[in-house]
Each structure stands twice: as structure tokens, then as C-alpha cells.
Amino acid sequence: AMLCGVASNAMLLFFILYYTNVMTRYPHTFAESFAFPVLACVVLVLELRSPYNNPIFHSMVFVVTFALRSLVYPFEAYLHEQTVRKHFMALQAVHSARDCIHGILETMMPPLVLKELRANGDVAATQHPYEHATVAQSDLCGFTELASTLSPESVVEIIGELFGLFDDLTDKYDIYKVETVGDAYIAGQAEPPLTAKNSPLAVVYFALDMVKQTAEWSREREEAVGVRVGVHSGRCVGGIVGNDMQRYHLFGDIMAALDVLESTAPRGGVQISKACKEAIDAYCAAECCPCTVDLQLRDAALLQTS
């Protein structure tokens, strides 16, 4: 009986040490922590009814301390769980804000330029000359007259719908949206880092789809709004300018030629320059692909688009 009592005391002592170690060393959820006071009550009841005289459990100080420690533990687990949850929510908010900022930056700069900027962090060095750029510029016809009869909210809604259609087309043809100025929409391709691929034919297809999408939108909305587009190929320079509201812009004679091409283009038509036509021919010859665009020479002796 004495050996059984010693063995019982040794096992109980080992249990208490192991119990305390598991409870304090490893974090538990609030639900899991309720197992400890239940287990403590079971052990206390069994030990107090045990025929062996265990001096540890016959100490009222130990019994009260053991019971209170087990009862307090769920409250500690609850506080710890709440702290972990708040920390997790804070990290999620930080990641969400970071993703939002990255998403905004990706709409303001070409992805390859943004990658370069993250690598070196030097905005002044983020300048790129482009030898073979093709850019399209559109203008909404009839929009000024329509806007004069609508509320500012309706004007913003219409611009948002049309430019949203154009944005979808930039994704379709892998074209970089350079900027919007009023109701003008400017987008194009060039060699990296402006865009991953460079196809003057894709920019012309993009311009033709802008006309098509605007016509369909006008027909559905029963509005007299059309679009005219100018497309030009040539050299330009891309870079980030300014300290506030930074955006990747294109500069050069190509942008001035685009204004002429767009302003003299027929409503519902796409006007390309001679340089753009030559770029398309060279691209189709190099890629061994036929040009399916119906190109017509305009009868405009006074209009010269180099």
C-alpha cells in the first residue's frame, strides 16, 4: 500500500508539472482553454476521494491555488485570442492598403516601369527613349453638346462608361493607357518597358474597336455621341514628371502629330499617318501576317501627316 501511495504521489506530481507546462507554454484558443478547469476539477475530485494520503492535495492553499489558476486560464486565453485577432486584422488592413496602393500605381505607370522604379527607387532615372512607338488619341464627337444639357453627375457617368469600355480594350490588346485629357483618351504601344509587346497593327485594331464600342453604346443609350481617332507612329520619350500626382507620360513630336490626326479625322473613323502605315507594313512583313485593315487614302491635299 505504501509503494502504491508513493507511485500515486509521483504520478500526481508529474501530472501537475506537465499540466502547468502545457497550460502556460502553449497558446490555446478560448474554447480549448475550458478543458483545463474541467480537467482540474476531475483531478481534484478523484484525488480527494483517493484512499492514499497525498500531502499535496491535502493542503488547502494548494487546492485553492490550483483551482483558481485553472479557472483564470480561460480568461487569459480569451484576452490572448482577442490580441491575436486584432493583430491579424491590423496586418490584413496593412496588406489590403498596400495592395490598393500597388493597384493604383499599376494604373498610373506601365508594369515594367513600376518594377524598375521599385528596384532603383530613382524617379529621375526613370526615363526611356522609344524609337518605334504607336499611339492612338480619340475625341468624343457630340459630347460637348450633350454635356451642356446634363447634370455634372450624368456627365461623369457617361465619361466613366465610355472610358471603361476603352479600358477593357487596352487589356484586350495589351496597350498602355497614357492619359485622359477631358474627353480625349490616349493609349499606345512601344518597345519595353512601355509595353511587353509592340504591334502598330494592334493599336489600329484598338482604335477601330473604340469606334465600334462607342457606336454600340450610343445606339443602346440613344445618344448622339461618336468618336474619332488619330493614330501615329514615331519616336518619343517616356518619363515620370513632377513631385505630386506622378504619372508616366510620353513626350515628343508624335504627340503633336496626334492632335492633328485626331482633330481632322472623320466622325466615326480612324485616321492614321503615313508613318503609321509604313510601320504596319513593316510589322506585317516581319511577322509574316496579313493586314486585314481596310486602309484608304484620304483626299485631303492640304493635310500632311508625316
C-alpha positions in Angstrom: 0.0 0.0 0.0 2.9 2.3 0.8 4.5 1.7 -2.6 1.2 2.4 -4.3 0.9 5.6 -2.4 4.4 6.7 -3.4 3.7 5.8 -7.0 0.4 7.7 -6.9 2.1 10.8 -5.4 4.9 10.6 -8.0 2.4 10.3 -10.9 0.3 13.2 -9.5 3.4 15.4 -9.1 4.3 14.6 -12.7 0.8 15.4 -13.8 0.8 18.7 -12.1 4.1 19.7 -13.7 3.0 18.6 -17.1 -0.4 20.2 -16.7 1.2 23.5 -15.7 3.7 23.3 -18.6 1.1 22.7 -21.2 -1.2 25.4 -19.9 1.4 28.1 -19.7 3.8 27.2 -22.5 1.5 26.6 -25.4 -1.2 29.1 -26.6 -4.8 27.8 -26.7 -8.0 29.2 -28.1 -10.7 30.4 -25.8 -12.8 27.2 -26.5 -9.8 24.9 -25.9 -8.9 26.6 -22.6 -12.1 25.3 -21.0 -10.6 21.8 -20.9 -8.2 22.9 -18.2 -10.6 23.8 -15.4 -12.7 20.8 -16.2 -9.7 18.5 -16.0 -8.6 20.2 -12.8 -12.0 19.6 -11.2 -11.9 16.0 -12.2 -8.4 15.5 -10.7 -9.3 17.3 -7.5 -12.4 15.2 -7.0 -10.6 11.9 -7.8 -7.6 12.8 -5.6 -9.7 13.9 -2.6 -11.6 10.6 -2.8 -8.4 8.6 -3.1 -7.5 6.2 -0.3 -3.9 7.3 -0.4 -2.8 10.2 1.7 -1.4 12.8 -0.7 0.1 15.7 1.2 -0.1 18.0 -1.8 -3.8 17.8 -2.2 -4.5 17.9 1.5 -3.0 21.4 1.5 -5.9 23.9 1.3 -3.5 26.5 -0.1 -2.5 24.3 -3.0 -6.1 23.2 -3.8 -7.3 26.8 -3.9 -4.3 28.0 -5.9 -4.6 25.0 -8.4 -8.4 25.6 -8.8 -8.1 29.3 -9.2 -5.2 29.1 -11.7 -7.2 26.6 -13.8 -10.3 28.8 -13.7 -8.4 32.0 -14.6 -6.7 30.4 -17.6 -9.8 30.7 -19.9 -9.9 34.4 -19.2 -6.2 34.7 -20.1 -6.8 32.6 -23.3 -9.7 34.9 -24.2 -7.5 38.0 -23.9 -4.7 36.4 -25.8 -7.1 35.3 -28.6 -8.5 38.8 -28.9 -5.0 40.3 -29.1 -4.0 37.8 -31.8 -7.3 38.6 -33.7 -6.7 42.3 -33.6 -3.1 41.8 -34.7 -4.2 39.7 -37.6 -6.9 42.2 -38.6 -4.3 45.0 -38.5 -1.9 43.0 -40.7 -4.8 42.3 -43.1 -5.6 46.1 -43.2 -1.9 46.8 -44.0 -1.7 44.2 -46.8 -5.1 45.5 -48.2 -3.8 49.1 -48.2 -0.5 48.0 -49.8 -2.4 46.1 -52.5 -4.6 49.1 -53.1 -1.6 51.4 -53.5 0.1 48.9 -55.8 -3.1 48.7 -57.8 -3.3 52.5 -58.2 0.4 52.7 -59.2 -0.2 50.0 -61.8 -2.9 52.2 -63.4 -0.6 55.2 -63.4 2.6 53.5 -64.8 3.5 50.6 -67.1 4.1 47.4 -65.1 7.7 47.1 -66.3 8.4 50.8 -65.4 6.9 50.3 -62.0 9.1 47.2 -61.5 12.1 49.3 -62.5 11.1 52.1 -60.1 10.7 49.6 -57.2 14.2 48.2 -57.9 16.2 51.5 -58.0 13.8 54.0 -56.4 15.2 56.8 -58.5 12.3 58.7 -60.3 14.7 61.0 -62.1 16.4 58.0 -63.8 13.1 56.6 -64.9 13.3 57.9 -68.5 13.1 55.9 -71.7 13.6 56.8 -75.3 11.3 54.9 -77.7 12.2 54.5 -81.4 9.1 52.7 -82.5 6.0 53.9 -80.6 2.5 53.8 -82.0 -0.1 55.9 -80.1 -3.8 56.5 -80.6 -5.7 59.6 -79.5 -9.5 59.8 -79.5 -12.0 62.6 -79.1 -15.7 62.2 -78.4 -17.9 63.9 -81.1 -21.1 65.5 -79.9 -20.2 65.0 -76.3 -19.8 68.8 -75.6 -23.3 69.5 -76.8 -24.7 66.6 -74.8 -22.8 67.6 -71.7 -24.3 71.1 -71.8 -27.8 69.5 -71.3 -26.9 67.2 -68.5 -26.0 67.4 -64.8 -22.4 67.1 -63.7 -23.2 63.7 -62.2 -24.6 62.4 -65.6 -21.5 63.8 -67.5 -19.2 61.9 -65.1 -21.3 58.8 -65.5 -21.1 58.9 -69.3 -17.4 59.5 -69.4 -16.9 56.7 -66.9 -18.9 54.3 -69.0 -17.2 55.1 -72.3 -13.7 55.2 -70.8 -14.4 52.0 -69.0 -15.1 50.4 -72.4 -11.8 51.8 -73.7 -10.0 50.5 -70.6 -11.3 47.0 -71.4 -9.9 47.3 -74.9 -6.5 48.2 -73.6 -6.5 45.0 -71.6 -7.6 43.1 -74.7 -4.8 44.4 -76.9 -2.1 44.8 -74.2 -2.0 48.6 -74.7 -0.8 51.1 -72.2 -3.3 53.9 -71.3 -1.1 57.0 -71.3 -3.7 59.5 -70.0 -7.1 61.1 -70.4 -7.5 64.8 -71.0 -11.1 65.9 -70.8 -12.9 63.6 -73.2 -9.7 62.7 -75.1 -8.3 59.2 -74.5 -4.6 58.5 -75.3 -3.1 55.0 -75.4 -0.5 53.1 -77.3 2.4 50.6 -77.5 6.1 50.8 -77.9 9.1 48.6 -77.1 9.7 47.7 -73.4 9.3 49.0 -70.8 6.2 50.8 -72.1 4.6 47.6 -73.1 5.7 43.9 -73.2 4.9 43.7 -77.0 4.9 46.3 -79.7 2.4 46.0 -82.6 1.3 49.0 -84.6 -1.4 46.8 -86.1 -2.8 46.1 -82.6 -3.1 49.8 -81.9 -5.1 50.3 -85.1 -7.4 47.4 -84.1 -7.7 49.1 -80.7 -8.7 52.4 -82.4 -11.3 50.6 -84.7 -12.8 48.9 -81.7 -13.1 52.2 -79.9 -15.2 53.5 -82.7 -17.3 50.3 -82.7 -17.8 50.3 -78.9 -18.8 54.0 -78.9 -21.3 53.4 -81.7 -22.9 50.4 -79.9 -23.0 52.4 -76.6 -24.7 55.4 -78.4 -27.2 53.1 -80.0 -28.1 51.5 -76.7 -28.3 54.8 -74.9 -30.0 56.6 -77.8 -27.4 59.4 -77.6 -25.8 61.2 -80.5 -22.2 60.6 -79.4 -19.5 59.4 -81.7 -15.7 59.2 -81.7 -12.9 60.0 -84.0 -9.4 58.6 -83.6 -5.9 59.5 -84.8 -3.0 57.1 -84.8 0.6 57.9 -85.4 3.9 56.1 -85.2 7.3 57.6 -84.4 9.8 58.4 -81.7 9.0 59.7 -78.3 10.4 59.8 -74.7 8.6 58.4 -71.7 9.2 59.5 -68.1 7.8 60.5 -64.8 7.4 64.2 -64.2 6.5 66.3 -61.2 6.5 65.6 -57.5 2.8 65.3 -56.9 0.3 63.1 -58.8 3.2 61.4 -60.6 2.3 59.6 -63.8 4.3 58.1 -66.7 3.9 60.5 -69.7 5.0 60.4 -73.3 6.7 63.4 -74.9 7.8 64.3 -78.5 6.6 65.3 -81.9 4.4 62.2 -82.0 2.0 63.8 -79.5 1.7 67.0 -81.6 1.0 64.9 -84.8 -1.7 63.0 -82.9 -3.6 66.3 -82.2 -3.7 67.0 -85.9 -4.7 63.5 -86.9 -7.4 63.3 -84.3 -8.9 66.7 -84.9 -9.0 66.2 -88.7 -10.3 62.6 -88.5 -13.9 62.0 -89.7 -16.5 61.3 -87.1 -16.8 57.5 -86.6 -13.5 57.0 -88.4 -9.8 56.2 -87.7 -7.1 58.3 -89.4 -3.6 57.0 -89.4 -0.4 58.8 -90.5 1.9 57.8 -93.3 4.4 56.8 -90.7 1.9 54.5 -89.1 1.0 52.9 -92.4 4.7 52.2 -93.0 5.1 50.8 -89.5 2.1 48.5 -90.1 3.6 47.3 -93.4 7.0 46.6 -91.8 5.4 44.8 -88.9 3.3 42.6 -91.2 6.3 41.8 -93.3 8.4 40.9 -90.3 5.7 38.8 -88.7 4.5 37.2 -91.9 0.9 38.2 -91.1 -1.6 39.8 -93.5 -3.0 43.2 -92.7 -6.8 42.8 -92.5 -7.4 46.5 -92.0 -9.0 48.3 -94.9 -6.7 51.4 -95.4 -8.0 54.1 -97.6 -6.1 57.2 -98.8 -7.9 60.4 -97.8 -8.5 63.0 -100.4 -7.1 65.9 -98.4 -4.3 67.7 -100.3 -3.8 70.3 -97.5 -3.4 67.6 -94.8 0.0 66.2 -94.4 0.8 63.6 -91.7 4.4 62.6 -91.8 
